[in-house]
Amino acid sequence: MAMRVTGEPFSGPDVIDRIDALIAADPTAIRLRFARASALHDLSRNVEAERAYLDVLARDPNHFGALTNLGTLLHVAGKRDVARALYTKAAIEHPNEPIACVNLGNALAEAGEIDAAIATYERAFTIVPGYANAHFALSLLYRGLGQSDEALRHHQLAFAKAKVSVSPALASDRPMDVLMLTAANGGNVVTAPLIDRSAVRLYTLVVEGYRPEMEIPPHHAVFNAVGDADRASVALAAAAAIVERSGAPVINRPARVATTSRAEVTERLGALPGVIAPKTQLIARESVTPAGLAAAGFAFPVLLRSPGYHTGQHFVSIADTDELALQRDALPGKELLAIAFLDGRGRDGNFRKYRVLFIDGRLYPLHLAISRAWKVHYFSADMGDRADHRAEEARFLADMRGVLGPATMDALERIERELGLDYGGIDFGLDAAGNVLVYEANATMAVFPAPPDERFAYRRPAVDRVLAAAHELVRARARAGGFVEP
């Protein structure tokens, strides 16, 4: 929901060079400088895009597109305070822009300022009555608050009219045409880095808005980005209908994704040799009691999470019965996932979470996060301040098979085959015997570039290999769908 403003469109070979030539001929043209920043943003050249947006703002401090898009760039990068300041300035200086209301509302909602967020979203309706993006933002907010009726009402209003959006290929006159399927309700694969925007013309269809009478643009391949089976079961059914109608080669068939709910995945993977998956069960909220958990076969400590959320959101560890009611009641949703706790601590007392991606049948290491905390995420792990942890990660990225050993690699390959996804992955730990401890395995594994900090330079080759494999996956499916290389 971090919205952007579209710059003046440029595409075709050497797009940045061509814009630079136009700027050299007309150095005062702010529109060209903003178009350049937007093109860099589209190409995921984010460090250069940030500098280019700042250049626009140095020349025009109130430029709506630069304020908005730089805010979005920083918001996605986790720099939420700076993004909020930019969104606030955009809303103040441009009170008639509904996009500003949605972005600032997002920032307020994430800060827990719910009443202010709702008021800011609703201000968009005074600018553009029925503004679909504000309805969508409100549907997500009310869903997170557990107010399902209001969430459904705004969701239906957001998708009363269906459409397909198009993003041109930025550096090709003969692009691959890819139909991207996404879910309005969230749970999508983060596809931005996986698509080579220089060569792909991307048609994006939010599947909840699909109607059988819609005209779908011609395309060489379909990328089903609806990735969370717990959160998007209805969207997956709609995606399946679109895929059947399309007939083009598909990345991540909806029927395959539909079998990757957390509970189903742990049951399937736990039956594989060399794999330990935690007992996972979806339980009605009123049954999440000491007696209810015991009857379902769970013992303390136990993990609880609201289905459909990622990056540790609405995910807690319950040590004993005294903590249960308080922690449970803070989680949204009518049902909660109970998950048996897997103690993956090593001899040094640290938890380790490896991420390996599965792309077109091959395994790619992406990162290793090491932390004293049980809930391990790379952004919160003890990596920046620990040279020894970075060295351990570097060894894993350079020689995954050598670090993990043949038995663990065999287990990971069995998991890849069992999931059957064209794009997916696994977060896992290891026990003392080298068994894979499954934390999460599905299609929603995100790839974020290594930070510009030179301490993490060793991560860049691994990320580059992953992105090259993803780009080739899209290209291979497009070739199978009739795309002819220029």
C-alpha positions in Angstrom: 0.0 0.0 0.0 3.0 2.4 -0.2 1.8 4.3 -3.2 3.9 6.0 -5.8 3.4 8.8 -8.4 4.0 7.8 -12.0 6.7 9.8 -13.8 6.7 10.8 -17.5 6.9 7.4 -19.2 10.1 6.4 -21.0 11.0 3.0 -22.2 13.2 1.2 -24.7 17.0 0.5 -24.8 19.3 2.7 -22.7 16.4 4.5 -21.0 18.6 6.3 -18.4 21.1 7.5 -21.0 18.3 8.8 -23.2 16.7 10.8 -20.3 20.2 12.1 -19.4 20.6 13.4 -22.9 17.3 15.2 -22.7 18.3 16.7 -19.3 21.6 17.9 -20.8 19.6 19.7 -23.5 17.2 21.2 -20.9 18.8 21.2 -17.5 16.0 23.1 -15.8 13.3 20.6 -16.7 12.2 19.2 -13.3 9.8 16.7 -15.1 12.7 15.0 -16.8 14.7 14.7 -13.5 11.6 13.2 -11.8 11.2 10.8 -14.8 14.8 9.8 -14.4 14.4 9.1 -10.6 11.2 7.1 -11.3 12.9 5.0 -14.0 15.8 4.2 -11.6 13.2 3.3 -9.0 11.4 1.0 -11.5 14.8 -0.7 -12.3 15.3 -1.3 -8.5 18.5 0.9 -8.6 17.3 2.2 -5.3 20.4 4.0 -4.0 20.6 6.0 -7.3 16.8 6.6 -7.2 17.1 8.0 -3.7 19.8 10.4 -4.8 17.8 11.4 -7.9 14.6 12.1 -5.9 16.7 14.2 -3.5 18.1 16.1 -6.5 14.5 16.9 -7.6 13.6 18.1 -4.1 16.7 20.3 -3.9 15.3 22.1 -7.0 11.7 22.0 -5.9 11.2 21.2 -2.2 7.5 20.7 -2.6 7.5 18.4 -5.6 4.7 16.0 -4.9 6.0 13.1 -6.9 9.5 13.3 -5.3 8.1 13.7 -1.8 5.8 10.7 -2.3 8.1 8.4 -4.1 11.1 9.0 -1.9 8.8 8.4 1.1 7.7 5.1 -0.5 11.3 4.1 -1.3 12.3 4.7 2.3 9.2 3.2 3.8 9.8 -0.1 2.0 13.4 0.0 3.2 12.3 0.3 6.8 13.1 4.0 7.3 9.6 4.7 8.6 10.3 7.9 10.5 11.8 9.7 7.5 9.1 8.3 5.2 6.4 9.6 7.6 8.0 13.1 7.5 8.0 13.1 3.7 4.4 11.8 3.6 3.3 14.5 6.0 4.9 17.3 4.0 3.3 15.9 0.8 -0.1 15.9 2.5 0.3 19.5 3.9 1.6 21.0 0.6 -0.8 19.1 -1.6 -4.1 18.9 0.2 -6.0 17.8 -2.9 -4.0 14.7 -3.6 -5.7 11.5 -2.4 -2.5 9.5 -2.7 -1.0 11.7 0.1 -3.9 10.7 2.4 -3.4 7.0 1.8 0.4 7.1 2.4 0.2 9.2 5.5 -2.7 7.0 6.8 -0.4 4.0 6.3 2.3 5.6 8.4 -0.1 6.6 11.1 -1.6 3.1 11.2 1.8 1.5 11.5 2.6 3.8 14.4 -0.6 2.6 16.2 -2.4 5.9 15.7 -5.6 4.2 14.6 -8.1 7.0 14.9 -5.8 9.5 13.1 -5.2 6.9 10.4 -8.9 6.3 9.8 -9.6 10.1 9.6 -6.7 10.5 7.1 -7.9 7.7 4.9 -11.4 9.1 4.9 -10.1 12.5 4.0 -9.3 11.0 0.6 -13.1 10.5 -0.1 -13.6 14.3 0.2 -11.1 14.7 -2.6 -12.1 11.8 -4.8 -15.5 10.3 -3.7 -15.2 6.5 -3.5 -11.4 6.5 -3.9 -10.7 2.8 -4.3 -7.2 2.9 -2.8 -8.5 4.5 0.4 -11.2 1.8 0.7 -8.5 -0.8 0.2 -6.3 0.7 2.9 -9.3 0.8 5.3 -10.1 -2.8 4.5 -6.6 -3.9 5.5 -6.7 -1.7 8.7 -10.0 -3.1 9.9 -8.9 -6.6 9.1 -5.9 -6.1 11.3 -8.2 -4.8 14.1 -10.3 -7.9 13.8 -13.4 -5.9 12.5 -14.2 -8.3 9.7 -17.6 -6.7 8.7 -16.0 -3.3 8.2 -13.1 -4.9 6.4 -15.4 -6.7 4.0 -17.4 -3.6 3.3 -14.4 -1.6 2.3 -12.9 -4.5 0.4 -16.0 -4.8 -1.7 -16.1 -1.0 -2.4 -12.4 -1.1 -3.3 -13.0 -3.6 -6.1 -16.4 -2.6 -7.3 -14.6 -1.8 -10.6 -12.0 -4.1 -12.0 -8.9 -3.1 -14.0 -5.6 -4.3 -15.3 -2.6 -1.9 -14.8 0.3 -1.9 -17.2 4.0 -1.1 -16.5 6.0 -0.8 -19.7 9.4 -2.5 -20.2 12.0 0.1 -19.6 14.7 -0.9 -21.9 13.2 -3.1 -24.6 11.2 -2.5 -27.8 10.3 -6.2 -27.9 9.3 -7.0 -24.4 8.2 -10.2 -22.7 4.5 -9.7 -21.7 3.8 -11.1 -18.2 0.5 -11.2 -16.5 1.0 -10.7 -12.7 -1.8 -11.9 -10.4 -2.0 -10.4 -6.9 -4.4 -10.5 -4.0 -5.9 -7.3 -2.6 -6.0 -8.8 0.9 -2.3 -9.2 1.1 -0.1 -12.3 1.3 1.6 -11.7 -2.0 5.1 -12.6 -3.1 7.4 -9.5 -3.1 7.9 -9.6 -6.8 9.6 -6.3 -7.5 13.2 -7.6 -7.5 12.2 -10.8 -9.3 11.0 -9.1 -12.5 13.5 -7.7 -14.9 11.7 -4.4 -15.6 14.1 -3.6 -18.4 12.8 -6.5 -20.5 9.3 -7.3 -19.1 6.0 -5.4 -19.8 4.0 -6.2 -16.7 0.2 -6.4 -16.6 -1.0 -6.5 -13.0 -4.4 -7.9 -12.2 -5.8 -7.8 -8.6 -7.7 -11.1 -8.7 -10.5 -10.0 -6.4 -11.6 -7.6 -9.2 -11.6 -10.3 -11.9 -14.7 -10.7 -13.9 -15.2 -13.4 -16.5 -16.3 -10.8 -19.1 -13.0 -8.9 -18.6 -10.6 -8.6 -21.5 -7.2 -9.8 -20.5 -4.2 -8.5 -22.5 -2.2 -11.0 -24.5 0.8 -12.4 -22.5 3.6 -14.9 -22.8 3.5 -16.1 -19.1 1.6 -15.7 -15.9 3.3 -15.0 -12.6 0.9 -16.0 -9.7 2.1 -13.7 -6.9 -0.8 -14.8 -4.6 1.5 -16.6 -2.1 -0.1 -17.0 1.3 -2.5 -20.0 1.5 -3.6 -19.0 5.0 -4.5 -15.4 4.1 -5.6 -15.6 0.5 -7.6 -18.8 -0.1 -10.4 -16.9 -1.9 -7.9 -15.0 -4.0 -6.2 -18.3 -5.0 -9.5 -19.7 -6.2 -9.9 -16.6 -8.4 -6.3 -16.9 -9.6 -6.9 -20.5 -10.6 -9.8 -19.4 -12.8 -7.6 -16.8 -14.5 -4.8 -19.3 -15.0 -7.2 -21.8 -16.6 -8.6 -19.1 -18.9 -5.1 -17.9 -19.8 -3.5 -21.1 -21.0 0.0 -19.5 -20.8 2.9 -21.1 -18.8 2.5 -20.3 -15.1 4.9 -19.6 -12.3 3.5 -21.0 -9.1 0.2 -22.6 -10.0 -2.5 -21.5 -7.6 -3.4 -25.1 -6.8 0.1 -25.8 -5.6 0.2 -22.6 -3.5 -3.1 -23.6 -2.0 -1.5 -26.6 -0.3 1.1 -24.5 1.5 -0.8 -23.3 4.6 1.4 -23.4 7.7 -0.6 -26.3 9.2 -0.6 -28.4 6.0 3.1 -27.7 5.2 4.3 -28.8 8.6 2.3 -32.0 8.4 3.6 -32.8 4.9 7.2 -31.9 5.5 7.4 -33.5 9.0 6.9 -36.9 7.2 10.1 -36.5 5.2 13.4 -38.1 6.4 15.8 -35.7 8.0 13.1 -33.1 8.6 11.5 -32.0 11.9 8.4 -29.8 11.5 6.5 -28.5 14.5 3.0 -29.6 15.2 0.8 -26.8 13.9 -2.9 -26.5 14.2 -5.5 -23.8 13.5 -7.7 -23.4 16.6 -10.7 -21.3 17.3 -9.9 -18.4 19.6 -12.3 -19.5 22.3 -10.5 -22.9 22.4 -7.1 -21.4 22.9 -7.1 -22.2 26.6 -4.8 -24.3 28.8 -7.2 -27.2 28.6 -7.9 -26.7 24.8 -4.2 -26.6 24.0 -3.5 -29.7 26.1 -6.4 -31.5 24.4 -4.9 -30.6 21.0 -1.5 -32.1 22.1 0.4 -28.8 22.9 2.6 -28.2 25.9 4.2 -25.0 27.1 6.1 -23.2 25.8 3.9 -22.8 22.8 3.9 -20.3 20.0 0.7 -18.5 18.9 0.3 -16.5 15.7 -2.5 -14.9 13.7 -2.6 -16.7 10.3 -1.7 -14.7 7.2 1.0 -12.4 8.8 4.8 -12.4 8.2 8.0 -10.9 9.5 7.0 -11.8 13.1 3.9 -9.7 13.2 1.2 -11.0 15.6 3.5 -13.9 16.6 4.2 -14.6 20.3 5.8 -17.2 22.6 3.7 -18.3 25.6 5.8 -19.6 28.5 3.0 -20.7 30.8 -0.7 -20.5 31.6 -0.3 -17.1 33.3 0.8 -15.5 30.0 -1.8 -17.2 27.8 -4.9 -15.0 28.2 -3.0 -11.7 27.9 -0.9 -12.7 24.8 -3.8 -14.5 23.1 -6.2 -11.5 23.5 -3.7 -9.2 21.8 -3.7 -11.2 18.6 -6.2 -10.5 15.8 -8.4 -13.1 14.2 -11.2 -15.5 15.0 -8.7 -18.4 14.7 -5.1 -18.7 15.8 -2.3 -21.0 14.8 -0.8 -23.0 17.7 2.8 -24.1 16.9 5.0 -26.4 19.0 8.2 -24.6 20.0 11.4 -26.0 18.3 14.5 -25.2 20.3 17.0 -24.6 17.6 19.7 -23.1 19.9 23.3 -24.1 19.1 26.0 -24.8 21.6 26.7 -21.1 21.9 23.1 -20.4 22.9 22.2 -18.6 19.7 19.3 -19.3 17.4 20.1 -19.6 13.7 17.7 -19.1 10.9 18.9 -20.1 7.4 16.9 -19.0 4.3 17.2 -21.0 1.1 15.2 -20.2 -2.0 13.8 -22.8 -4.4 13.8 -21.4 -8.0 12.8 -23.7 -10.9 14.0 -26.8 -9.1 17.4 -25.4 -7.8 18.4 -24.3 -4.3 20.0 -20.9 -3.6 21.3 -19.7 -0.2 20.0 -16.2 0.6 21.0 -15.4 4.2 21.7 -16.7 7.7 20.5 -14.7 10.7 22.0 -15.4 14.2 20.3 -14.1 17.3 19.9 -14.7 21.0 16.1 -14.3 20.6 13.9 -17.2 19.5 12.1 -15.0 16.9 14.9 -14.5 14.4 14.7 -12.0 11.6 17.6 -10.7 9.6 16.7 -7.0 10.4 16.7 -7.7 14.2 19.5 -10.3 14.4 23.0 -9.8 15.8 24.7 -9.4 12.5 25.8 -5.7 12.1 27.8 -5.7 15.3 29.2 -9.2 15.2 32.0 -9.9 12.7 32.0 -13.5 13.7 28.4 -13.9 12.8 29.0 -12.2 9.4 31.9 -14.5 8.8 29.7 -17.5 9.5 27.0 -16.2 7.1 29.6 -15.6 4.5 30.8 -19.2 4.7 27.2 -20.4 4.3 26.6 -18.2 1.3 29.8 -19.2 -0.4 29.6 -23.0 0.2 26.1 -24.0 1.3 26.7 -27.7 0.7 30.0 -27.7 2.5 28.5 -25.9 5.5 25.3 -27.9 5.8 26.6 -31.3 4.8 25.1 -33.8 2.3 22.4 -35.2 4.7 20.9 -31.7 5.3 21.1 -30.8 1.6 19.3 -34.1 0.8 16.6 -33.1 3.2 16.3 -29.6 1.6 16.0 -31.1 -1.8 13.2 -33.4 -0.6 11.4 -30.4 0.8 11.8 -28.6 -2.5 10.3 -31.5 -4.4 7.4 -31.9 -1.9 6.4 -28.2 -2.2 6.5 -28.3 -6.0 6.7 -24.5 -6.3 8.5 -22.8 -9.2 9.4 -20.0 -6.8 9.5 -20.5 -3.0 11.8 -21.2 -0.1 12.3 -22.2 3.5 13.4 -20.6 6.7 14.9 -23.3 8.9 17.3 -24.2 11.8 19.3 -27.2 12.5 19.5 -29.6 15.4 22.6 -31.2 16.7 22.1 -34.2 14.3 21.8 -31.9 11.3 18.0 -32.4 10.9 16.2 -29.5 9.3 13.9 -27.7 11.8 11.1 -26.2 9.7 10.2 -22.6 10.7 8.4 -21.6 7.5 8.2 -22.9 3.9 6.1 -21.4 1.2 6.0 -19.0 -1.8 6.3 -15.7 0.1 10.0 -15.7 0.7 11.2 -12.2 0.1 14.5 -11.1 -1.4 15.9 -7.8 -0.3 19.2 -6.4 -1.5 22.2 -6.3 0.8 22.6 -2.9 2.4 25.2 -0.5 1.0 27.2 -1.0 4.2 30.5 -2.5 3.1 30.4 -4.9 6.1 27.7 -6.8 4.1 29.4 -6.7 0.7 29.8 -10.5 1.0 26.0 -10.9 0.7 25.7 -9.3 -2.7 26.9 -12.2 -4.9 24.3 -14.5 -3.3 21.5 -12.0 -3.9 22.7 -11.4 -7.5 22.6 -15.2 -8.1 19.0 -15.4 -6.7 17.8 -12.4 -8.8 19.5 -13.8 -12.0 17.8 -17.2 -11.4 14.4 -15.4 -10.9 14.8 -13.4 -14.0 15.7 -16.5 -16.0 12.7 -18.3 -14.6 10.4 -15.6 -16.0 12.3 -15.6 -19.3 12.1 -19.4 -19.6 8.3 -19.4 -19.0 7.9 -16.5 -21.5 9.9 -18.5 -24.1 7.7 -21.5 -23.5 4.7 -19.1 -24.0 5.9 -18.0 -27.5 8.3 -15.1 -26.6 11.1 -14.9 -29.2 14.3 -13.4 -28.0 15.2 -10.1 -29.8 
